[in-house]
Amino acid sequence: MQQTSSLRRKKNLLLAFDAFGTLFTPKVPVFVQYGEIARRHGVACPSDTELAKSFKNAFKLEAKEHPNYGRAVGMGASRWWENVITKTFQPYLKQNEDVPKDMISDLLTRFSTKDGYAIYRDVLPFFEMLRSRNYPASFEHPWKWDKTIVGVITNSDDRVPGVLGSLGLTIGPRRFGSIPEETKDVKVDHDISFVVLSYDVGHEKPDQRMFDAGKNMLKETFAEDANEGEKHFLEDFELLYVGDELEKDYFGAQKAGWNAVLLDRSDGHEPQHADTSITQRQVYMLDEEGNRVFKQVTAIKHLWALSNLAPA
């Protein structure tokens, strides 16, 4: 029998996910794909180790020069990534040689779609299970919440909704900081009802403002839905955040007042078996004074384990 854990006594759930490393991951390391595209365009490449180092340095330099993917200076994410690509390959070009524009275009396209990413094996079945809770059935459904609203809260630029859509999830038009063009057609039954991006918020997890933005999106979800027959309030919902990073996701969410679950993706996007248990782990952290302290973390290795988190 799988372990079942209870949250508090609310019957509705706001379930939010991290994106990169939680729902999807690069098919192969980013620098490997950079090298593949570069060689296709006749650009000489160094070893994978050197290219990985060059990409990392280029990313850090561009982030320092133009924070938040260039949003603050009106650059836009596409131009920002074009600069990263150029800085990555510039050291290996001949004198007066430029990075081919077609190569940059190909890289931008690849990492805006499923061409560059793989969805984790448990993601689509998990969302199919959530959709099936609305179908007439003679069996007892594993998902016990009366109403579930799903969102994404992630440190990323504006390509994430398109990537998730290309990987097979249906994404609602609600995005923090913007108003859906077709409000009357907005429903809460998309796989993902809203998206909160650090690109739009102007801050990154573990900053509490990222998680507060998720709560604001829940309020907007019901405020805009003309077909909702009953009123729901934030106080009616448990808040649960799921991510793969300890500091930014797990403890960031907890500090913001959310329940949190750490998703262990160490098995890669093709796990050997579906381990749906919920475990309690002891991890050590450094407190503000630099002292080593131990904390308990709720962890899972498979999204289906979330079915074992039920309202009390």
PEPE-V196177 format. One record per residue. N is the residue number from 0. RES is the residue in one letter. PHI is phi in radians with two decimals (999 if undefined). PSI is psi as a letter, one per 30 degrees, with the letter a starting at -180 (* if undefined). OMEGA is omega in degrees with one decimal (* if undefined). Layout:
BEGIN
<<N	RES	PHI	PSI	OMEGA> <N	RES	PHI	PSI	OMEGA>>
END
This chain:
BEGIN
<<0	M	999	k	-179.9> <1	Q	-1.33	k	176.8> <2	Q	-1.13	k	175.5> <3	T	-2.00	k	179.0> <4	S	-2.01	k	-179.8> <5	S	-1.88	k	167.8> <6	L	-1.54	a	-177.8> <7	R	-1.46	b	-167.7> <8	R	-1.75	g	178.7> <9	K	-1.36	k	-173.8> <10	K	-1.79	f	-179.7> <11	N	-1.97	l	-173.4> <12	L	-2.34	k	164.8> <13	L	-1.69	j	-176.4> <14	L	-1.91	j	-178.2> <15	A	-2.11	k	-177.8> <16	F	-2.08	k	159.4> <17	D	-1.23	l	-179.0> <18	A	-1.90	d	-175.8> <19	F	-1.16	k	-179.2> <20	G	1.52	f	179.2> <21	T	-2.03	e	178.3> <22	L	-1.73	e	179.1> <23	F	-2.55	l	-176.8> <24	T	-2.65	l	176.3> <25	P	-1.02	k	177.2> <26	K	-1.02	e	170.7> <27	V	-2.38	l	-177.4> <28	P	-0.87	k	-174.9> <29	V	-0.97	e	-176.7> <30	F	-1.14	e	176.1> <31	V	-1.15	e	178.7> <32	Q	-1.20	e	174.9> <33	Y	-1.04	e	-179.3> <34	G	-1.11	e	179.7> <35	E	-1.06	e	-179.3> <36	I	-1.18	e	-179.1> <37	A	-1.08	e	-179.8> <38	R	-1.13	e	177.6> <39	R	-1.11	f	179.4> <40	H	-1.74	g	174.7> <41	G	1.37	g	178.8> <42	V	-1.61	k	178.5> <43	A	-1.20	k	-177.2> <44	C	-2.11	k	174.4> <45	P	-1.38	a	176.0> <46	S	-1.16	l	178.6> <47	D	-1.01	e	-179.3> <48	T	-1.10	e	179.8> <49	E	-1.19	e	-179.8> <50	L	-1.15	e	177.0> <51	A	-1.06	e	179.6> <52	K	-1.15	e	-179.6> <53	S	-1.14	e	178.2> <54	F	-1.11	e	-179.8> <55	K	-1.07	e	179.5> <56	N	-1.15	e	179.7> <57	A	-1.12	e	179.3> <58	F	-1.09	e	-179.1> <59	K	-1.09	e	-178.4> <60	L	-1.16	e	-179.7> <61	E	-1.17	e	178.3> <62	A	-1.12	e	178.7> <63	K	-1.26	e	-177.7> <64	E	-1.29	e	-177.3> <65	H	-2.38	i	-176.0> <66	P	-1.05	l	176.0> <67	N	0.96	h	176.1> <68	Y	0.97	h	175.9> <69	G	1.38	g	-175.9> <70	R	-1.06	e	-174.7> <71	A	-1.12	f	-178.5> <72	V	-1.86	g	176.9> <73	G	1.25	g	-177.6> <74	M	-1.32	e	-176.0> <75	G	1.56	l	-173.7> <76	A	-1.17	e	-177.9> <77	S	-1.09	e	178.0> <78	R	-1.12	e	179.9> <79	W	-1.05	e	179.8> <80	W	-1.21	e	174.6> <81	E	-1.07	e	177.4> <82	N	-1.15	e	177.7> <83	V	-1.08	e	179.9> <84	I	-1.06	e	-179.4> <85	T	-1.09	e	179.9> <86	K	-1.14	e	179.7> <87	T	-1.15	e	-173.0> <88	F	-1.70	f	-176.2> <89	Q	-0.95	e	-178.6> <90	P	-1.12	f	-174.0> <91	Y	-1.90	g	179.1> <92	L	-1.56	l	175.4> <93	K	-1.29	l	179.3> <94	Q	-1.04	k	-179.4> <95	N	1.19	g	177.9> <96	E	-1.64	k	179.1> <97	D	-1.87	l	173.3> <98	V	-1.18	k	-177.6> <99	P	-1.01	k	-179.9> <100	K	-1.07	e	179.8> <101	D	-1.13	e	178.4> <102	M	-1.17	e	177.4> <103	I	-1.07	e	179.4> <104	S	-1.06	e	179.8> <105	D	-1.11	e	179.5> <106	L	-1.19	e	178.1> <107	L	-1.08	e	179.4> <108	T	-1.17	e	-177.7> <109	R	-1.03	e	-175.6> <110	F	-1.60	g	170.1> <111	S	-1.94	f	-175.3> <112	T	-2.46	a	178.9> <113	K	-1.19	f	179.3> <114	D	-1.04	e	-176.9> <115	G	-1.73	f	-172.0> <116	Y	-2.25	l	172.9> <117	A	-2.18	k	176.5> <118	I	-1.48	k	179.6> <119	Y	-1.12	k	-169.4> <120	R	-1.07	f	-176.9> <121	D	-1.53	f	-170.9> <122	V	-1.23	e	-177.6> <123	L	-1.09	e	175.5> <124	P	-1.06	e	179.6> <125	F	-1.12	e	-179.9> <126	F	-1.23	e	173.3> <127	E	-1.10	e	176.2> <128	M	-1.07	e	178.0> <129	L	-1.10	e	178.4> <130	R	-1.11	e	-174.3> <131	S	-1.22	f	180.0> <132	R	-1.18	f	179.2> <133	N	-1.61	f	-178.6> <134	Y	-1.57	k	172.4> <135	P	-1.07	k	-178.1> <136	A	-2.65	l	-179.3> <137	S	-1.63	f	-178.5> <138	F	-1.83	l	178.0> <139	E	-1.36	k	-176.3> <140	H	-1.29	k	-178.0> <141	P	-1.22	f	-177.7> <142	W	-1.59	j	-167.1> <143	K	-1.72	f	-176.6> <144	W	-1.40	k	178.9> <145	D	-1.13	e	178.9> <146	K	-2.40	k	178.9> <147	T	-2.24	k	172.6> <148	I	-1.93	k	-175.7> <149	V	-1.96	k	176.3> <150	G	-2.35	l	174.4> <151	V	-2.13	k	175.3> <152	I	-2.20	j	-169.0> <153	T	-2.55	k	173.3> <154	N	-1.44	j	-177.4> <155	S	-2.93	l	176.1> <156	D	-1.60	a	-170.2> <157	D	-1.45	g	177.9> <158	R	-1.49	f	-173.2> <159	V	-1.00	e	179.8> <160	P	-1.00	e	179.0> <161	G	-1.15	e	177.8> <162	V	-1.09	e	-179.5> <163	L	-1.08	e	178.2> <164	G	-1.13	e	-179.5> <165	S	-1.22	f	-179.3> <166	L	-1.54	f	171.9> <167	G	1.99	g	177.7> <168	L	-1.69	k	175.8> <169	T	-1.63	k	-172.8> <170	I	-2.00	k	176.3> <171	G	-1.21	l	-175.2> <172	P	-1.42	f	-178.0> <173	R	-1.28	k	177.9> <174	R	-2.46	k	-176.4> <175	F	-0.96	k	177.6> <176	G	1.56	f	179.8> <177	S	-2.34	l	179.8> <178	I	-1.93	k	178.4> <179	P	-1.00	k	-179.1> <180	E	-1.16	e	-178.3> <181	E	-1.94	i	-175.7> <182	T	-1.03	e	-175.4> <183	K	-1.16	f	-179.8> <184	D	-1.68	g	-178.7> <185	V	-1.33	k	179.1> <186	K	-2.23	l	-179.3> <187	V	-1.65	g	-175.4> <188	D	-1.76	g	167.7> <189	H	-1.18	l	173.4> <190	D	-0.96	e	178.7> <191	I	-2.17	j	-173.8> <192	S	-1.40	f	-178.6> <193	F	-2.66	l	179.0> <194	V	-2.30	k	174.1> <195	V	-2.00	j	-178.7> <196	L	-1.98	k	173.9> <197	S	-1.05	f	177.1> <198	Y	-1.00	e	-179.0> <199	D	-1.54	e	-176.7> <200	V	-1.29	e	-177.5> <201	G	1.54	g	177.9> <202	H	-2.49	l	-178.9> <203	E	-2.02	k	169.2> <204	K	-0.98	k	14.9> <205	P	-1.57	g	179.2> <206	D	-1.00	k	-176.1> <207	Q	-1.06	f	-178.3> <208	R	-1.11	f	175.2> <209	M	-1.16	e	-178.5> <210	F	-1.31	e	174.9> <211	D	-1.12	e	176.6> <212	A	-1.09	e	176.5> <213	G	-1.10	e	177.3> <214	K	-1.15	e	177.0> <215	N	-1.12	e	178.9> <216	M	-1.18	e	175.3> <217	L	-1.10	e	178.0> <218	K	-1.05	e	-179.7> <219	E	-1.16	e	-179.3> <220	T	-0.98	e	-178.3> <221	F	-1.46	e	179.1> <222	A	-1.14	e	-176.0> <223	E	-1.60	f	-173.3> <224	D	-1.51	j	-177.8> <225	A	-1.22	f	-177.1> <226	N	-1.58	f	-177.4> <227	E	-1.33	j	-173.1> <228	G	-1.39	f	-178.6> <229	E	-2.29	l	-179.3> <230	K	-1.47	k	175.1> <231	H	-2.17	k	-179.5> <232	F	-2.21	l	-178.9> <233	L	-0.97	e	-178.4> <234	E	-1.16	f	-179.9> <235	D	-1.46	f	-171.9> <236	F	-2.04	k	163.1> <237	E	-1.30	k	178.8> <238	L	-1.94	k	-178.7> <239	L	-2.32	k	179.1> <240	Y	-2.02	k	-177.8> <241	V	-2.18	k	178.5> <242	G	-2.70	l	-173.2> <243	D	-1.80	f	-178.2> <244	E	-1.93	k	-173.6> <245	L	-1.14	e	-174.5> <246	E	-1.28	e	-173.4> <247	K	-1.24	e	-173.5> <248	D	-1.64	d	-171.3> <249	Y	-1.21	d	-176.8> <250	F	-1.30	f	174.4> <251	G	-1.07	e	179.1> <252	A	-1.15	e	179.9> <253	Q	-1.04	e	-179.0> <254	K	-1.12	f	179.6> <255	A	-1.50	g	176.3> <256	G	1.66	g	178.6> <257	W	-1.69	l	160.5> <258	N	-1.27	l	-176.5> <259	A	-2.46	k	174.7> <260	V	-2.32	k	175.8> <261	L	-1.56	k	179.2> <262	L	-1.72	j	-177.7> <263	D	-1.47	j	-179.6> <264	R	-1.82	g	-176.0> <265	S	-1.17	f	177.7> <266	D	-1.42	f	-178.5> <267	G	1.45	a	-175.6> <268	H	-1.52	g	175.6> <269	E	-2.25	i	-178.2> <270	P	-1.09	l	-177.1> <271	Q	-1.25	e	179.8> <272	H	-2.65	l	-177.8> <273	A	-1.57	j	176.8> <274	D	-1.53	j	-175.0> <275	T	-1.78	g	178.9> <276	S	-1.43	l	173.5> <277	I	-1.95	k	-176.1> <278	T	-2.11	l	174.0> <279	Q	-1.94	k	-177.6> <280	R	-1.96	k	172.9> <281	Q	-1.74	k	177.4> <282	V	-2.16	l	177.9> <283	Y	-1.87	k	-178.8> <284	M	-2.27	l	171.4> <285	L	-1.83	k	178.9> <286	D	-1.37	a	-175.2> <287	E	-1.10	f	179.5> <288	E	-1.67	g	178.0> <289	G	1.50	g	179.5> <290	N	-1.49	k	-179.8> <291	R	-1.44	k	-179.6> <292	V	-2.25	l	179.5> <293	F	-1.81	k	178.1> <294	K	-2.32	l	178.9> <295	Q	-1.68	k	-176.7> <296	V	-2.21	k	173.3> <297	T	-1.49	k	-172.4> <298	A	-2.31	k	174.4> <299	I	-2.37	l	177.0> <300	K	-2.03	f	-175.1> <301	H	-2.59	k	-176.6> <302	L	-1.05	f	-179.8> <303	W	-1.07	f	177.9> <304	A	-1.10	f	178.8> <305	L	-1.10	f	176.7> <306	S	-1.13	f	179.6> <307	N	-1.48	f	173.1> <308	L	-1.65	j	-173.4> <309	A	-2.11	l	174.0> <310	P	-1.14	k	-177.1> <311	A	-1.10	*	*>>
END
